[in-house]
Amino acid sequence: MNRTVLVAVHTGRDAAVESARLVVDRLIDADITVMVLDSEAGEIGSARVEAVPCDPGAAKEAEVMIVLGGDGTLLRAAELARPAGTPLLGVNLGHVGFLAEAEVADLATAVDSVVAGRYDVEERMTVDVVARMNGQVLADTWALNEVTVEKQERLLEVVAEIDGRPLSRWGCDGVICATPTGSTAYAFSAGGPIVWPEVEALLMVPISAHALFAKPLVISPRSTLAVEILPDTPCGVLWCDGRRRFELPPGTRVEVRRGAEPVRLARLHGVESTGAPFTDRLVAKFELPVQGWRGRVRP
């Protein structure tokens, strides 16, 4: 059976392109067909790969998509992999890299695990978002990490809603609606809680709200969250994963609910630094102090 892997890379970094070439060569030497995005084929410069268009059908034939870069590169790759249900395997070449499964030091081991089929696939919850004004749809899209309604210039006046009931009015810089995966991203920077990936929940986090009740909220994944921009307030902007941007005139209503399609992530077997519990990932990524920990006392 012919196996195919799609490789995507942050071509703006020489080290990432060099790593991509190593991945391509290692996969091809294992008799695996390698596809790369046509926009990246020239940088990778291998005549042994198949270039495919950078569109939602790119990952359709791939068993897995190996992504070399930071979380931004992986979020870009998720736009291609999600429609096909293709799992993503991130190799971190950035800074924090919470979405990545492997660090660059483990690159060879990670590729060998893919060749040997030593990986599992887990599904990460997404959110679907629709923005409407007077019945007209201004945006209909999705996000893996978060959806944010943000000010452009002056303070936004918004009303937050949960399951069709008004919650509170905020004068604020914006509101974040995040997934557990996104709880370590923008929502965390805005003071939201960290939620373990296996917990199914939605988060709503006000950004610099001028209100007594403006705490982060953890909400049922079956709920519908809404943010209404009041008519007598400046225009806002909708961001999805910090990648897709939509203008929001005053009076716009933004609804967020659990996504119909998850993003699938590959999890490796036997890679010490990556197949770790989420707690260990937090300690490593945030360099948390754990000196003095003794662990459970064994009888």
C-alpha positions as CSV (number, residue, x, y, z in Angstrom):
1,M,0.0,0.0,0.0
2,N,1.4,3.4,-1.0
3,R,1.7,5.8,1.8
4,T,1.8,9.6,1.4
5,V,2.8,12.3,3.8
6,L,2.3,16.1,3.3
7,V,5.1,18.3,4.6
8,A,4.6,22.0,5.4
9,V,7.2,24.4,6.7
10,H,7.8,28.0,7.8
11,T,9.9,28.9,4.8
12,G,11.0,32.2,6.3
13,R,13.5,30.4,8.5
14,D,16.6,28.8,7.0
15,A,16.7,26.2,9.8
16,A,13.1,25.2,9.1
17,V,13.8,24.7,5.4
18,E,16.9,22.6,6.2
19,S,14.9,20.5,8.6
20,A,12.2,20.1,6.0
21,R,14.8,18.7,3.6
22,L,15.9,16.2,6.1
23,V,12.3,15.1,6.7
24,V,11.6,14.7,3.0
25,D,14.8,12.7,2.4
26,R,14.1,10.4,5.4
27,L,10.5,9.7,4.3
28,I,11.4,9.1,0.7
29,D,14.2,6.7,1.7
30,A,11.5,4.8,3.5
31,D,9.5,4.5,0.3
32,I,6.9,7.0,1.4
33,T,5.5,9.5,-1.2
34,V,6.1,13.1,-0.1
35,M,3.9,16.1,-1.0
36,V,4.8,19.7,-0.4
37,L,2.8,22.9,-0.9
38,D,3.5,24.4,-4.3
39,S,4.2,27.8,-2.6
40,E,7.0,26.0,-0.6
41,A,8.4,23.6,-3.2
42,G,11.0,26.0,-4.5
43,E,12.5,26.7,-1.1
44,I,12.7,23.0,-0.2
45,G,14.2,22.3,-3.7
46,S,13.8,18.6,-4.0
47,A,12.9,17.0,-7.3
48,R,11.6,13.9,-5.5
49,V,8.5,15.5,-4.1
50,E,5.1,16.2,-5.5
51,A,3.9,19.8,-5.3
52,V,0.2,20.4,-4.5
53,P,-1.9,23.5,-4.5
54,C,-2.2,25.3,-1.1
55,D,-6.0,24.8,-0.8
56,P,-8.3,22.8,1.5
57,G,-7.9,19.7,-0.8
58,A,-4.1,19.7,-0.3
59,A,-4.1,17.1,2.6
60,K,-6.8,14.9,1.2
61,E,-4.5,12.1,0.1
62,A,-2.1,12.4,3.0
63,E,-1.9,9.9,5.9
64,V,-0.4,12.6,8.1
65,M,0.8,16.2,7.7
66,I,4.1,17.0,9.2
67,V,4.4,20.7,10.1
68,L,7.8,22.4,10.8
69,G,7.6,25.8,12.6
70,G,5.8,27.4,15.5
71,D,2.2,27.4,16.5
72,G,1.4,30.0,13.8
73,T,2.6,27.6,11.1
74,L,0.5,24.8,12.6
75,L,-2.6,26.9,12.7
76,R,-2.1,27.7,9.0
77,A,-1.7,24.0,8.3
78,A,-4.9,23.2,10.3
79,E,-6.8,25.2,7.7
80,L,-5.7,22.6,5.1
81,A,-5.9,19.5,7.2
82,R,-9.2,20.0,9.0
83,P,-11.5,19.5,5.9
84,A,-9.7,16.2,5.0
85,G,-9.5,15.0,8.6
86,T,-5.8,14.6,8.2
87,P,-3.8,14.5,11.5
88,L,-1.2,17.1,12.1
89,L,2.2,16.4,13.5
90,G,3.9,19.6,14.6
91,V,7.7,19.9,15.1
92,N,8.4,23.0,17.1
93,L,10.9,25.4,15.6
94,G,9.4,28.4,17.4
95,H,9.3,29.6,21.0
96,V,6.6,28.1,23.1
97,G,5.0,25.7,20.6
98,F,2.2,24.3,22.7
99,L,0.6,22.6,19.6
100,A,3.7,20.9,18.5
101,E,4.3,17.2,19.3
102,A,8.1,17.2,18.8
103,E,11.0,19.5,19.3
104,V,13.6,19.9,16.6
105,A,16.1,17.8,18.6
106,D,13.7,14.9,18.2
107,L,13.2,15.3,14.5
108,A,14.7,12.1,13.3
109,T,12.9,10.1,16.0
110,A,9.6,11.7,15.1
111,V,9.9,10.9,11.4
112,D,10.9,7.3,12.2
113,S,7.8,7.0,14.4
114,V,5.7,8.1,11.5
115,V,7.4,5.6,9.2
116,A,6.8,2.8,11.7
117,G,3.2,4.0,12.3
118,R,4.0,4.5,16.0
119,Y,1.5,7.3,16.6
120,D,-2.1,7.8,17.9
121,V,-4.5,10.5,16.8
122,E,-6.4,12.7,19.2
123,E,-9.2,15.1,18.3
124,R,-9.1,18.8,19.4
125,M,-12.3,20.7,19.8
126,T,-12.8,23.7,17.5
127,V,-15.4,26.5,17.4
128,D,-17.6,27.7,14.6
129,V,-18.4,31.4,14.5
130,V,-21.0,33.5,12.6
131,A,-21.1,37.3,12.6
132,R,-24.4,38.9,11.5
133,M,-25.8,42.4,11.2
134,N,-29.4,43.0,10.4
135,G,-29.7,39.5,9.1
136,Q,-26.7,39.8,6.8
137,V,-23.9,37.3,7.3
138,L,-20.6,39.2,7.6
139,A,-18.4,36.1,8.5
140,D,-18.9,32.4,8.7
141,T,-15.8,30.6,9.8
142,W,-14.1,28.6,12.5
143,A,-11.1,28.5,14.9
144,L,-8.9,26.0,16.7
145,N,-7.6,28.3,19.5
146,E,-9.9,31.3,19.8
147,V,-12.3,33.8,18.3
148,T,-11.8,37.4,19.5
149,V,-14.0,40.4,19.1
150,E,-11.6,43.4,19.5
151,K,-11.6,47.2,19.4
152,Q,-10.0,48.9,16.5
153,E,-9.4,52.3,18.1
154,R,-11.6,53.3,21.1
155,L,-13.2,51.1,23.8
156,L,-15.9,48.7,22.6
157,E,-19.3,48.5,24.3
158,V,-20.6,45.0,24.2
159,V,-23.2,42.7,25.8
160,A,-22.2,39.1,26.4
161,E,-24.8,36.4,26.1
162,I,-24.9,32.7,27.1
163,D,-27.6,30.4,25.6
164,G,-29.9,33.2,24.6
165,R,-29.7,35.0,27.9
166,P,-27.9,38.3,28.5
167,L,-24.9,38.0,30.9
168,S,-23.3,41.4,31.3
169,R,-22.4,44.6,29.5
170,W,-18.8,45.5,29.3
171,G,-16.8,48.5,28.1
172,C,-13.6,46.6,27.1
173,D,-10.8,46.1,24.7
174,G,-12.5,42.9,23.5
175,V,-13.8,39.5,24.3
176,I,-12.1,36.1,23.7
177,C,-14.1,32.9,23.1
178,A,-11.6,30.0,23.3
179,T,-11.3,26.3,23.2
180,P,-9.3,24.2,25.8
181,T,-6.5,24.1,23.2
182,G,-6.6,27.9,23.0
183,S,-6.5,28.3,26.8
184,T,-2.7,28.5,26.7
185,A,-2.7,31.1,24.0
186,Y,-4.4,34.5,23.9
187,A,-6.9,33.6,26.5
188,F,-4.1,32.8,29.0
189,S,-2.4,36.2,28.2
190,A,-5.7,37.9,29.0
191,G,-6.0,36.2,32.4
192,G,-8.0,33.2,31.5
193,P,-7.6,29.7,33.1
194,I,-5.6,26.9,31.6
195,V,-7.9,24.0,30.7
196,W,-6.5,20.5,30.1
197,P,-7.1,19.4,26.5
198,E,-9.3,16.5,27.3
199,V,-11.7,18.7,29.2
200,E,-14.6,19.7,26.9
201,A,-15.6,23.3,27.5
202,L,-15.8,26.8,26.0
203,L,-14.1,29.8,27.6
204,M,-15.2,33.5,27.5
205,V,-12.6,35.9,28.7
206,P,-13.1,39.7,28.7
207,I,-10.1,41.8,27.7
208,S,-9.4,44.8,30.1
209,A,-13.1,45.2,30.9
210,H,-14.3,48.2,32.9
211,A,-16.8,46.3,35.0
212,L,-17.1,44.7,38.4
213,F,-18.2,41.4,37.0
214,A,-15.5,40.7,34.3
215,K,-14.1,37.3,35.3
216,P,-13.1,34.5,32.9
217,L,-15.9,32.0,32.4
218,V,-15.8,28.3,31.7
219,I,-18.9,27.2,30.0
220,S,-20.6,24.0,28.8
221,P,-19.4,22.8,25.3
222,R,-23.1,22.5,24.4
223,S,-23.7,26.2,25.0
224,T,-23.9,29.0,22.4
225,L,-21.9,32.1,23.3
226,A,-22.7,35.5,21.8
227,V,-21.1,39.0,21.8
228,E,-23.2,41.9,20.6
229,I,-21.5,45.2,19.7
230,L,-23.8,48.0,20.8
231,P,-25.0,50.4,18.1
232,D,-23.5,53.5,19.6
233,T,-19.9,52.2,19.8
234,P,-16.9,52.2,17.4
235,C,-16.4,49.5,14.9
236,G,-14.8,46.3,16.0
237,V,-12.8,43.5,14.4
238,L,-13.2,39.7,14.5
239,W,-10.1,37.6,14.6
240,C,-10.0,33.8,14.2
241,D,-6.8,32.2,15.5
242,G,-5.1,35.5,14.8
243,R,-5.2,34.7,11.1
244,R,-8.6,35.5,9.6
245,R,-9.8,39.1,10.1
246,F,-13.3,40.5,9.5
247,E,-14.6,44.1,10.1
248,L,-17.5,44.4,12.6
249,P,-19.7,47.5,12.3
250,P,-21.6,48.7,15.3
251,G,-24.7,46.5,15.9
252,T,-23.0,43.3,14.8
253,R,-23.8,40.1,16.7
254,V,-21.1,37.3,16.9
255,E,-22.2,33.8,17.8
256,V,-19.8,31.1,18.8
257,R,-20.5,27.4,19.3
258,R,-18.7,24.1,19.3
259,G,-17.2,23.3,15.9
260,A,-18.8,20.7,13.7
261,E,-15.3,19.4,12.7
262,P,-12.4,18.8,15.1
263,V,-8.7,19.2,14.3
264,R,-6.8,15.9,14.6
265,L,-3.3,15.9,16.1
266,A,-0.9,13.0,15.9
267,R,0.7,11.9,19.1
268,L,3.9,9.9,19.0
269,H,4.9,6.8,20.9
270,G,8.3,6.6,22.6
271,V,9.5,10.2,22.1
272,E,10.5,11.2,25.6
273,S,10.3,14.9,25.4
274,T,6.9,15.0,23.5
275,G,4.6,12.2,24.5
276,A,4.5,13.7,28.0
277,P,1.4,14.4,30.2
278,F,0.0,17.9,29.7
279,T,1.3,18.8,33.2
280,D,4.8,18.1,32.1
281,R,4.3,20.2,29.0
282,L,3.2,23.1,31.1
283,V,6.2,22.9,33.3
284,A,8.5,22.6,30.3
285,K,6.9,25.3,28.1
286,F,6.5,27.9,30.9
287,E,9.7,26.9,32.8
288,L,7.7,26.5,36.0
289,P,9.6,25.9,39.3
290,V,9.0,22.5,40.7
291,Q,12.1,22.2,42.9
292,G,11.3,20.4,46.2
293,W,8.6,18.1,44.7
294,R,9.0,14.6,46.1
295,G,6.0,12.9,44.5
296,R,3.8,10.3,46.0
297,V,5.2,8.5,49.0
298,R,5.5,4.8,48.2
299,P,4.7,2.3,51.0
